[in-house]
Amino acid sequence: MNPNEGFVFPKRGSKSKNRSLLAAMTNKQSHEDGTLSNEEITWLTRRAKDGFGIVTTAASHVSQLGKGWIGEMGVWSDNHIEGLTKLASSLKQHGSLNLVQIFHGGMKAPFEINNVIPVCPSKMMNESTGKLLARDLKTDEIHQLIEDFSDAAKRCEDAGFDGIEVHGAHSYLISQFLGLKTNRRKDEFGGSIENRFRFLREIILSIRKKTSDGFLVAVRISPKISTIGITLEDSIEVTKMLCEMDIDMFHLSCWDAFEELEGGQNLTKLFKPYVPENIAYASTGAIWSTADAKWLMDQGADFAGVARVAIAHPNWPQGLSEAEYSPKRPPFTRDELAAAELSPVFIDYMTMWKGFVED
Ligand SMILES: Cc1cc2nc3c(=O)[nH]c(=O)nc-3n(C[C@H](O)[C@H](O)[C@H](O)COP(=O)(O)O)c2cc1C
């Protein structure tokens, strides 16, 4: 498989110039109200300019109270459209396909940030302290959240984005619906995996209703998260149900695509049979070199997703034309990261990622 080849999304006809995908990366550069900063636009535009086929924004919250951390990008209000439009037109000049990642923190949208008790499909307590971590969602609130997701997608389309990525991974609200430990509901949103999938299903259906035919809908999930009760078996069922829907890309968040599962299997290959030809398959996690990207595609991925390597090496997609390309690994100096157009705020944030920034 050749990562430099173009890809046409079968259902929409939109074309990616190559198989490199910049995965969503939170970077804390947005303003307090969720509007975009020039720093955020600069960092993403550099990756579009330097050759990424698909550029995904940081996770951005669809409801005001779904905010998970300071400096998070927002898509919950029409006030965000102006900044989104500026970003979309800046990216578009460089020919990438551009997606906004949309999410809600659920129980990971802390009281300290939003001043309200976080929500979750089911009530969550800290077992040892007895402290209330999250209250359970009422049915009408669930329906409102579904609308919040699709309203956010519509804003992204109005701003000129090619599509959105629904963030169903990493233990945020959609994952909390999928997980057995965070979703113990007895209604139509809980119980069987079909019911736990219902929230995500309704979100996709609602997005399709509010956006036009050409709009790309990608969905990202985690294959397993033991802390909230997401198993590989359930995720395979979710993948099958997702791929029967009108989506354009299935994105598996592996963290380590090289992890060896029982029987010598890997995650990308395990999920491949459930993703039909008319849906693009992206996989992400620990890809660094051309050899890694080729290996990932040999496992069945159409797109090689990367995050950390693209922070230091914005022109990573260009490197893929050399078989031996394997760029420098962390730690990086602050100067190296500034040269890659990270603002001081983003560089400070990266010091929290162990070993990434030189002391
Ligand atoms: C700084 C940073 C921020 C991230 N933020 C997000 C995010 O907002 N949404 C998301 O789905 N994943 C996020 N991730 C996970 C990445 O998209 C990716 O899946 C992960 O880093 C593994 O890929 P890598 O080994 O190429 O870095 C983040 C990763 C990093 C390093």
The ligand as a Gaussian input file, in Angstrom:
#p B3LYP/6-31G(d) Opt

LIG

0 1
 C       -1.418000      16.634000      22.634000
 C       -2.450000      15.602000      22.285000
 C       -3.786000      15.959000      22.287000
 C       -4.773000      15.021000      21.936000
 N       -6.076000      15.403000      21.853000
 C       -7.004000      14.582000      21.325000
 C       -8.305000      15.033000      21.034000
 O       -8.656000      16.207000      21.229000
 N       -9.174000      14.137000      20.518000
 C       -8.825000      12.835000      20.271000
 O       -9.653000      12.052000      19.790000
 N       -7.584000      12.389000      20.520000
 C       -6.662000      13.229000      21.018000
 N       -5.381000      12.798000      21.196000
 C       -5.012000      11.438000      20.789000
 C       -4.430000      11.450000      19.373000
 O       -5.399000      11.829000      18.418000
 C       -3.834000      10.069000      18.983000
 O       -4.857000       9.131000      18.902000
 C       -2.797000       9.576000      19.987000
 O       -1.893000      10.602000      20.341000
 C       -1.984000       8.401000      19.400000
 O       -1.378000       8.783000      18.191000
 P        0.199000       9.151000      18.114000
 O        0.932000       7.970000      18.656000
 O        0.443000       9.388000      16.650000
 O        0.431000      10.363000      18.960000
 C       -4.391000      13.699000      21.597000
 C       -3.038000      13.365000      21.603000
 C       -2.073000      14.296000      21.925000
 C       -0.626000      13.900000      21.866000

